[in-house]
Amino acid sequence: MDMRLTNGNAWCERCDWKTNGKNSMANASIHYRRTLHLVHVELHYTQGSILTNKMTQSVQPKLTQFNVDISNGKENNESN
């Protein structure tokens, strides 16, 4: 089954850092390696074919969301 990344969001729990777009996981990884802050990543995918409603001609993609913890469950207890 075909899955395509459509968007992504990432944010830091310890500071005001955030990013969005398809490259958000890479940017989150860089932020984590530089700061050791806990970073959350939200990726949005479409799966399979895109359904269309023939009456309204609207596009209704099937969305699947995955949350990935790039810190592998480890938090830095050091204060900011």
C-alpha angles and dihedrals in degrees: 000000000000117000122185128190108235103172144341140201130198132182140173123238094208104045139019094267116132139152139180138198136071092302095055095110092056092046090049091051091053092048091050093049092049098044108016087225120150106261127191123209126195117190125191120207135179115220128205123339125345113251120221128200104227092203096057099017089228121151117234112186120195106241128205121186126207124186114205125195104209092182089067091232094303121127128192108236091196114113120246 
